[in-house]
Amino acid sequence: MAANNSIFIIDPYWDETTWVFDDDRVGLVKEPFVSGIPDMINYMVKDIPDAQSGFRMLFSKTRYPGYSYSLSWINEEYEGNWYQMDQDPFLSGWLCPALLLYYPEPPEKLYVSAERLVQPR
């Protein structure tokens, strides 16, 4: 369903112990980021005031004007996929099978940006 879009937008927020997001378009509620992805997100939002109240994340498998970070596919594990942040090779994380709600196949690259929400949660 969502695979027709080129750039996807989600609004992650902090929920008790990790970053999560909701996306009614694909039926996700409080979908958690785990296994290294929270560290990547912390890196991306370090300059966004009150990011834990919510921020906007844009992502695409193709470059777009204004993207700030790129992630490179490493391998598949447990039906999810490991990605490494190109800007900091010490940061890598596992994206769960929910990634396939956005892409029929895991992209070789993901291009991402994080920005302040006009009205945080």
WOKAFEN-V411253 format. One record per residue. RES is the residue in three letters. D_FIRST is the distance of its C-alpha to the first C-alpha in whole Angstrom. Layout:
RES D_FIRST
RES D_FIRST
This chain:
MET 0
ALA 4
ALA 5
ASN 7
ASN 9
SER 12
ILE 14
PHE 12
ILE 14
ILE 15
ASP 19
PRO 20
TYR 24
TRP 26
ASP 27
GLU 30
THR 30
THR 27
TRP 24
VAL 21
PHE 18
ASP 16
ASP 12
ASP 12
ARG 8
VAL 7
GLY 11
LEU 13
VAL 17
LYS 19
GLU 18
PRO 21
PHE 21
VAL 24
SER 26
GLY 27
ILE 24
PRO 26
ASP 29
MET 27
ILE 25
ASN 29
TYR 30
MET 27
VAL 28
LYS 32
ASP 33
ILE 31
PRO 33
ASP 32
ALA 29
GLN 29
SER 28
GLY 25
PHE 24
ARG 21
MET 19
LEU 17
PHE 16
SER 15
LYS 16
THR 18
ARG 21
TYR 21
PRO 24
GLY 25
TYR 24
SER 26
TYR 25
SER 24
LEU 23
SER 24
TRP 23
ILE 26
ASN 25
GLU 23
GLU 24
TYR 23
GLU 20
GLY 19
ASN 20
TRP 23
TYR 23
GLN 27
MET 27
ASP 29
GLN 31
ASP 32
PRO 32
PHE 34
LEU 30
SER 28
GLY 25
TRP 23
LEU 19
CYS 18
PRO 15
ALA 13
LEU 12
LEU 10
LEU 8
TYR 8
TYR 9
PRO 10
GLU 14
PRO 16
PRO 17
GLU 20
LYS 21
LEU 19
TYR 20
VAL 21
SER 22
ALA 24
GLU 25
ARG 27
LEU 25
VAL 27
GLN 27
PRO 27
ARG 26
